[in-house]
Structure formats: C-alpha cells, structure tokens
Amino acid sequence: MSVFSHEEKLSPEYVPDRLLFRERELELLFSFFSSLLRDEKPFHVRVFLLGAVGTGKTSLAKLFGQEIERRALGVGRKIRFVHVNCRIHKSLYTILRKTADALGLEIPRRGYSDEEILEIIVNFLRFNRTRLILCLDEVEALIAEEGSGPIYLLTRSGEDIEAGALLSLILVFRGADFFERLDGQTLSGMGGNSIHLEEYSRDQLFEILRYRASEAFVKNAISDEVLDFLAEVAAERKDARYAIDLLWRSGKYAEAEGSPTVTAEHVRKALASVYPTIRRENLAYLRPDERLVLLSTARSMLGNKASVTSHDVYETYKLVCEELGQEAKGYTSFWEILQQLQDLGFLRLSVKSEGAHGRKTYVYLPGIPAQLLEQELVKGLSHGL
C-alpha cells in the first residue's frame, strides 16, 4: 500500500489551489491587471515579480494566470495567460513561437522574423478581441543572451491606442540586480509595478508542508512531528521547493520499504540522497563557460572546504581551462559569470572585510556536495563544450 494518494501533487509543475502566505501578492496582481477584466480599452500592464529561489514566484504567476482566465470568462472577456521559462526558451524567437503555439497559431518554422511573428500574434489578439498576459519566467536568461531588446520590443508592441492593451507582461526573476541589466529606455517602458516575495520562515514552511501533505498523502501517513522535522531541516534554505522535494523523497523511501507511514528516518534518508539547489536538468541548461566556472568552484571546494576566495576559484578556473583546452576569460568576465551563477542559485558570494588586507569575496556551495557536483559537471563536459 502506498503512502501517497495523489503523488503528482508534489510535482514541481503542480500548482495548488491555494498558495499559503502569498494571498496578499495574489490580490496585488489582480489589482494591477484589473483593467483587463473591467475596461473595453484596458491598460498595457507590466509587472516585475522577484524573489529568491523557492519563494513561490512561478506558482504565484501560474495560479494568477489560471484564475484571471476563469474570472474573465465570468465577465465576458477573453484573456489568455501564457507562461514561458526563459532558461529553456532563451531567445525572443523561441519565446514567440511557444506563445503562438499556445494560442493555436500555426506559423511556418522558417522565413519569419521576430517582428513578423509578434505582428501575427498581435493581429490575432486584435481580431479575436483577446488580451494576452505573457509571463517570462527566469527572464535573466533571455537578457543574458539577447540584452534589453526583446523586452523593449514586447513593451512597445503591447501599446495599442485604438484597441487598448493587447499584450501585457509579467517578468519573473530572482535578484534586484536584474534592473541593472536593462537599459534606461527599456526600464522606462516597463514602469514601476513590482512585487517582491520574501523568503519563507520556518513556521511558514511547516504550514506549507502540512497543506501539501494533506493533498498528496493518505490520511495519517505522515505526522505533524515528522513534518516539523522536515521544516526544521529545510528552514536554513527558506526554500519551499526544496522542502516539498524532500517531502516527496521521504515518501518514496517509505513506499520503497513498504511502510504505511513516513518516519523521521525516511526524512534522514531523503536528506542524504539530495543536494538541494541543483538538479541534473538545471546543469544541462548552463552555458559552457558557466559550467567551467562552476566546475572550478567545485574543485576549489574539494577537501571539505566551507568556502574559498573568488581569486582562488579563478586560479583553479585557469587550470581547468588549460586541462580542457579552452581559453580562459579575463577576471572581469569570470566575475560576471560567478554573479550569474549566484543569480541562478548554484553558488553564493559573500564580501568580507579582512582589515588591513582589504575586502575579499568568498564563494560558497550552499548544501551541495562538491565531489558530486564535480562528477556531474565532468560527465556533462565530456560530451563536448
């Protein structure tokens, strides 16, 4: 007998009917987009949604999208919500193609520019009296690849004086330094609507785990005591996604042993099996230069080191590049890649004062075994850079 009743409800793709401790932010989103439900010629809305890993940004955006489509039907409006992950779709072209597919538009695979595909989408919206909310998740990846241009184009295309706003935007990202990557003209076009999601506290993680367990597990399969233990071990990261993944893994260990309940020992086994921030599919999305810097960080940490200076990582990076026959980038470019990896949650940077020796930047791998990370990256790099 399985401890799960609906295991799929612990999947990263699942969006629950309720997002605990995000009710205020959800209502704020509805407030920003209220003209789409109310007015014949609504505003072109642009919203920034930011927060650290595991703060519920993606779930909040998707839940809002589902709900505003439902509300629109109730008041006789047509609103479509399309979510695109820019870590997977890294160019405006692929983003627009995914958007067109979601709208049911058949566009030939060759022969159309970004601007032409966007024009087809806008014309479709105008003809069908439909409003589109395009949510670009992990938008840092798009900016890193193509700069501010795609965002500027999307903001301008949404402005239609005669028809009212046809295309509105939600940009989801992790760090406030994202704003520094946009040029002044693009920032001006985006406006100032932003929602920041604070990290979860230990008590909030417990309530989230209890709610998700009630959806996914057979009644009495997991106790509050075990859930409290899970919240305790996950609290350091303040990451609900990590906590829920641990909950699922704990259940799988119980299931594998044929146990009718999830125990603290199953949680310990789950903890021993998982390195929180990184999944193999996340590593696959990294660019070759990002993988080289991350591999250098992992090698610098071998020997049970808690942290190393960025200078030490750079010295290792040069050796790794020499070993693999790659040209090492200068320190400035190397530093930018380190910051990108921090934005993506792979490592952590901390600047510390060393007194007379000045300030040094220390690099951490929070909760990630360096040896296992090295093995995964070497395996990936062996398939070619």
C-alpha positions as CSV (number, residue, x, y, z in Angstrom):
1,M,0.0,0.0,0.0
2,S,1.4,3.4,-1.0
3,V,1.6,6.3,1.4
4,F,0.6,8.6,-1.5
5,S,-3.0,9.3,-2.5
6,H,-2.0,11.9,-5.2
7,E,1.7,11.8,-5.6
8,E,1.6,14.2,-8.6
9,K,0.6,17.0,-6.3
10,L,4.2,17.1,-5.0
11,S,5.5,17.6,-8.6
12,P,7.4,20.9,-9.3
13,E,4.9,21.5,-12.1
14,Y,1.8,21.2,-9.9
15,V,0.1,24.5,-8.9
16,P,-2.1,24.1,-5.8
17,D,-5.4,25.8,-5.4
18,R,-4.1,27.9,-2.6
19,L,-0.7,29.5,-2.1
20,L,-0.2,29.9,1.6
21,F,1.4,33.2,2.7
22,R,1.1,34.6,-0.9
23,E,-2.6,35.8,-0.7
24,R,-1.6,39.5,-0.5
25,E,0.7,39.2,-3.5
26,L,-2.0,37.4,-5.5
27,E,-4.5,40.1,-4.8
28,L,-1.9,42.8,-5.7
29,L,-1.5,41.1,-9.1
30,F,-5.3,41.2,-9.6
31,S,-5.2,44.9,-8.7
32,F,-2.5,45.6,-11.3
33,F,-4.4,43.7,-14.0
34,S,-7.9,44.8,-13.0
35,S,-8.4,47.0,-16.2
36,L,-8.2,43.8,-18.3
37,L,-11.3,42.5,-16.6
38,R,-13.1,45.8,-16.4
39,D,-12.4,48.1,-19.3
40,E,-13.1,48.0,-23.0
41,K,-9.6,49.5,-23.6
42,P,-7.5,48.3,-20.7
43,F,-4.0,49.4,-19.8
44,H,-0.9,47.8,-21.1
45,V,0.3,46.3,-17.7
46,R,3.9,45.4,-17.0
47,V,4.8,43.8,-13.6
48,F,8.1,42.7,-12.1
49,L,7.8,39.6,-9.9
50,L,11.0,39.0,-7.9
51,G,12.2,36.7,-5.1
52,A,14.8,34.2,-4.2
53,V,14.7,30.5,-5.2
54,G,11.8,28.7,-3.7
55,T,9.7,31.7,-2.8
56,G,6.8,30.7,-5.0
57,K,7.2,33.1,-7.9
58,T,6.4,30.6,-10.6
59,S,3.4,29.0,-8.7
60,L,2.1,32.5,-7.9
61,A,2.3,33.6,-11.6
62,K,0.6,30.4,-12.8
63,L,-2.1,30.4,-10.2
64,F,-2.8,34.1,-11.1
65,G,-2.9,33.1,-14.8
66,Q,-5.4,30.3,-14.2
67,E,-7.6,32.4,-12.0
68,I,-7.7,35.5,-14.2
69,E,-8.7,33.4,-17.2
70,R,-11.5,32.0,-15.2
71,R,-12.6,35.4,-13.9
72,A,-12.5,36.8,-17.5
73,L,-15.0,34.1,-18.7
74,G,-17.3,35.1,-15.9
75,V,-17.5,38.8,-17.1
76,G,-17.5,38.0,-20.8
77,R,-13.9,38.9,-21.5
78,K,-11.2,36.9,-23.3
79,I,-7.9,36.7,-21.5
80,R,-5.1,34.3,-22.3
81,F,-2.2,33.7,-20.0
82,V,1.0,32.1,-21.4
83,H,4.0,31.1,-19.3
84,V,7.4,30.7,-20.8
85,N,10.6,29.6,-19.0
86,C,13.5,31.6,-20.4
87,R,16.1,29.2,-19.2
88,I,14.6,26.7,-21.7
89,H,13.5,29.3,-24.4
90,K,16.5,31.6,-24.4
91,S,15.7,33.7,-27.4
92,L,12.8,36.0,-28.4
93,Y,12.2,33.9,-31.4
94,T,11.6,30.7,-29.5
95,I,9.5,32.6,-26.9
96,L,7.3,34.0,-29.6
97,R,6.9,30.6,-31.3
98,K,5.9,29.0,-28.0
99,T,3.4,31.8,-27.4
100,A,2.0,31.3,-30.9
101,D,1.6,27.6,-30.3
102,A,-0.2,28.2,-27.0
103,L,-2.6,30.5,-28.8
104,G,-3.2,27.8,-31.5
105,L,-1.5,29.8,-34.3
106,E,0.3,27.7,-37.0
107,I,3.3,29.6,-38.2
108,P,5.8,28.0,-40.7
109,R,9.1,27.2,-39.0
110,R,11.2,29.2,-41.4
111,G,11.0,32.6,-43.0
112,Y,9.6,34.8,-40.3
113,S,11.5,37.3,-38.2
114,D,10.8,38.1,-34.5
115,E,8.9,41.2,-35.5
116,E,6.7,39.4,-38.1
117,I,5.8,36.6,-35.6
118,L,4.9,39.2,-33.0
119,E,2.8,41.1,-35.5
120,I,0.9,37.9,-36.3
121,I,0.2,37.4,-32.6
122,V,-0.9,40.9,-32.1
123,N,-3.2,40.8,-35.1
124,F,-4.7,37.5,-33.8
125,L,-5.4,39.2,-30.5
126,R,-7.0,42.2,-32.1
127,F,-9.2,40.1,-34.5
128,N,-10.4,37.9,-31.6
129,R,-10.8,40.7,-29.1
130,T,-8.4,38.8,-26.8
131,R,-5.9,40.1,-24.2
132,L,-2.7,38.2,-23.7
133,I,-0.7,38.2,-20.5
134,L,2.8,36.9,-21.3
135,C,4.8,35.7,-18.3
136,L,8.5,35.4,-18.9
137,D,10.0,33.3,-16.1
138,E,13.7,33.3,-15.2
139,V,13.9,36.3,-17.6
140,E,17.6,36.8,-16.6
141,A,18.5,34.1,-19.1
142,L,16.9,36.0,-22.0
143,I,18.6,39.2,-21.0
144,A,22.0,37.4,-20.8
145,E,21.5,36.1,-24.3
146,E,19.9,39.0,-26.2
147,G,20.1,42.1,-23.9
148,S,17.2,44.5,-23.4
149,G,16.0,44.4,-27.0
150,P,13.3,41.7,-26.6
151,I,11.8,43.3,-23.5
152,Y,11.7,46.7,-25.2
153,L,10.0,45.2,-28.3
154,L,7.4,43.4,-26.2
155,T,6.6,46.5,-24.1
156,R,6.1,48.7,-27.2
157,S,4.0,46.1,-29.1
158,G,1.5,45.9,-26.2
159,E,0.6,49.6,-26.7
160,D,-2.4,49.9,-29.0
161,I,-4.3,53.1,-28.6
162,E,-7.3,52.1,-30.7
163,A,-7.8,48.5,-29.4
164,G,-6.5,49.0,-25.9
165,A,-3.7,46.9,-24.5
166,L,-3.5,43.6,-26.4
167,L,-0.3,42.3,-24.7
168,S,0.7,42.7,-21.1
169,L,3.8,41.4,-19.3
170,I,4.9,39.7,-16.1
171,L,8.7,39.4,-15.8
172,V,9.8,36.9,-13.2
173,F,13.4,37.0,-11.9
174,R,15.5,36.3,-8.8
175,G,17.6,39.3,-7.9
176,A,17.2,43.1,-7.9
177,D,20.4,43.4,-9.8
178,F,18.3,42.4,-12.8
179,F,17.3,46.1,-13.2
180,E,21.0,46.9,-13.9
181,R,20.9,44.7,-17.0
182,L,18.2,46.7,-18.7
183,D,18.9,50.0,-20.5
184,G,17.1,53.2,-19.4
185,Q,14.7,53.2,-22.3
186,T,13.5,49.7,-21.6
187,L,13.2,50.4,-17.8
188,S,11.1,53.5,-18.6
189,G,8.8,51.5,-20.8
190,M,8.3,48.9,-18.1
191,G,7.1,51.2,-15.5
192,G,7.5,50.6,-11.7
193,N,5.0,47.9,-10.8
194,S,6.9,45.3,-8.8
195,I,6.1,42.6,-6.3
196,H,8.8,41.2,-4.1
197,L,8.3,37.8,-2.5
198,E,10.1,37.4,0.9
199,E,11.7,34.1,1.9
200,Y,9.6,31.7,4.0
201,S,10.2,31.4,7.7
202,R,10.5,28.0,9.4
203,D,6.9,28.2,10.7
204,Q,5.6,29.1,7.2
205,L,7.5,26.1,5.7
206,F,5.8,23.9,8.2
207,E,2.3,25.1,7.3
208,I,3.1,24.8,3.6
209,L,4.4,21.2,4.1
210,R,1.3,20.3,6.1
211,Y,-1.0,21.6,3.4
212,R,0.8,19.9,0.6
213,A,1.0,16.6,2.6
214,S,-2.8,16.8,3.1
215,E,-3.2,16.9,-0.7
216,A,-0.6,14.2,-1.6
217,F,-0.6,11.6,1.2
218,V,-3.0,9.1,2.5
219,K,-4.6,10.3,5.8
220,N,-2.3,9.7,8.8
221,A,0.5,8.6,6.6
222,I,2.7,11.4,7.9
223,S,2.5,13.1,11.3
224,D,2.9,16.7,12.3
225,E,6.0,15.6,14.2
226,V,7.7,14.4,11.0
227,L,6.5,17.5,9.1
228,D,8.0,19.6,11.8
229,F,11.3,17.8,11.4
230,L,11.2,18.4,7.6
231,A,10.5,22.1,8.2
232,E,13.5,22.3,10.6
233,V,16.0,20.8,8.1
234,A,14.6,22.9,5.2
235,A,14.5,26.2,7.2
236,E,18.1,27.0,6.6
237,R,17.4,27.4,2.9
238,K,14.0,29.1,3.3
239,D,13.1,27.3,0.0
240,A,9.6,25.8,-0.3
241,R,10.5,24.0,-3.5
242,Y,13.4,22.2,-1.7
243,A,11.1,21.4,1.3
244,I,8.4,19.9,-0.9
245,D,11.0,17.9,-2.8
246,L,12.3,16.5,0.5
247,L,8.7,15.6,1.5
248,W,8.2,13.7,-1.8
249,R,11.6,11.9,-1.4
250,S,10.8,10.9,2.2
251,G,7.5,9.4,0.9
252,K,9.3,7.5,-1.8
253,Y,11.7,5.9,0.8
254,A,8.7,4.9,2.9
255,E,7.0,3.5,-0.2
256,A,10.1,1.5,-1.2
257,E,10.2,-0.1,2.2
258,G,6.5,-0.9,2.3
259,S,6.0,1.3,5.3
260,P,2.4,2.6,5.9
261,T,3.8,5.8,7.4
262,V,6.7,8.3,6.7
263,T,9.1,8.4,9.6
264,A,11.9,10.7,10.6
265,E,14.3,8.0,9.4
266,H,12.9,8.2,5.9
267,V,13.4,12.0,6.1
268,R,17.1,11.4,7.0
269,K,17.5,9.0,4.1
270,A,16.0,11.6,1.8
271,L,18.3,14.3,3.1
272,A,21.3,12.0,2.4
273,S,20.2,11.5,-1.2
274,V,19.5,15.1,-2.3
275,Y,21.7,18.1,-3.0
276,P,19.1,20.9,-2.8
277,T,19.8,23.6,-5.3
278,I,21.0,21.6,-8.3
279,R,19.2,19.1,-10.5
280,R,20.8,17.4,-13.5
281,E,18.4,19.1,-15.8
282,N,19.4,22.5,-14.4
283,L,23.0,21.8,-15.2
284,A,22.1,20.9,-18.7
285,Y,20.8,24.4,-19.3
286,L,24.1,26.1,-18.3
287,R,26.3,27.6,-21.0
288,P,29.8,26.0,-21.4
289,D,31.5,29.0,-19.8
290,E,29.1,28.7,-16.8
291,R,29.9,25.0,-16.5
292,L,33.6,25.7,-16.5
293,V,33.4,28.3,-13.7
294,L,31.0,26.0,-11.6
295,L,33.4,23.1,-12.1
296,S,36.3,25.3,-10.9
297,T,34.3,26.2,-7.9
298,A,33.5,22.6,-7.1
299,R,37.2,21.6,-7.4
300,S,38.3,24.5,-5.2
301,M,36.0,23.2,-2.5
302,L,37.3,19.6,-2.5
303,G,38.9,18.6,0.8
304,N,35.9,19.7,3.0
305,K,36.4,23.4,2.5
306,A,33.5,25.5,3.5
307,S,34.4,28.4,1.3
308,V,37.2,29.8,-0.9
309,T,38.0,33.2,-2.2
310,S,37.0,34.2,-5.7
311,H,40.7,34.7,-6.5
312,D,41.3,31.0,-5.6
313,V,38.5,29.9,-7.8
314,Y,39.9,32.0,-10.7
315,E,43.3,30.3,-10.3
316,T,41.6,26.9,-10.4
317,Y,39.5,28.1,-13.4
318,K,42.6,28.8,-15.4
319,L,44.0,25.3,-14.7
320,V,40.6,23.7,-15.6
321,C,40.6,25.7,-18.9
322,E,44.1,24.6,-19.7
323,E,43.2,21.0,-18.9
324,L,40.2,21.0,-21.2
325,G,41.9,23.0,-24.0
326,Q,39.7,26.1,-23.5
327,E,40.7,29.7,-23.5
328,A,40.3,31.3,-20.0
329,K,38.4,34.5,-19.8
330,G,39.7,37.6,-18.1
331,Y,38.9,38.2,-14.4
332,T,36.1,40.7,-15.2
333,S,34.2,38.2,-17.4
334,F,34.9,35.4,-14.9
335,W,33.4,37.6,-12.1
336,E,30.3,38.3,-14.2
337,I,29.8,34.5,-14.6
338,L,30.2,34.0,-10.9
339,Q,27.4,36.5,-10.3
340,Q,25.2,34.9,-12.9
341,L,25.7,31.5,-11.2
342,Q,24.7,33.2,-7.9
343,D,21.6,34.6,-9.6
344,L,20.7,31.1,-10.7
345,G,21.1,29.7,-7.3
346,F,24.2,27.5,-7.9
347,L,26.5,29.2,-5.5
348,R,26.7,32.1,-3.0
349,L,29.0,35.1,-2.9
350,S,29.9,37.0,0.3
351,V,32.1,40.0,0.6
352,K,34.1,40.2,3.9
353,S,36.4,42.8,5.3
354,E,39.9,41.5,6.0
355,G,41.1,44.5,8.0
356,A,44.4,45.8,6.7
357,H,44.2,43.2,3.8
358,G,41.0,44.9,2.4
359,R,37.9,43.1,1.3
360,K,37.6,39.7,-0.1
361,T,34.8,37.8,-1.9
362,Y,34.2,34.3,-0.6
363,V,32.4,31.7,-2.7
364,Y,30.1,29.1,-1.1
365,L,28.3,26.0,-2.4
366,P,25.3,26.0,-0.1
367,G,24.4,22.5,0.7
368,I,25.9,21.0,-2.5
369,P,28.5,18.2,-2.2
370,A,31.5,19.4,-4.1
371,Q,32.6,15.9,-5.2
372,L,29.1,15.0,-6.6
373,L,28.8,18.3,-8.4
374,E,32.3,17.8,-9.9
375,Q,31.3,14.4,-11.1
376,E,28.1,15.7,-12.8
377,L,29.9,18.6,-14.5
378,V,32.8,16.4,-15.7
379,K,30.3,14.0,-17.1
380,G,28.4,16.8,-18.9
381,L,31.6,18.4,-20.2
382,S,32.9,15.1,-21.5
383,H,30.1,15.2,-24.1
384,G,31.6,18.4,-25.6
385,L,31.7,22.1,-24.8
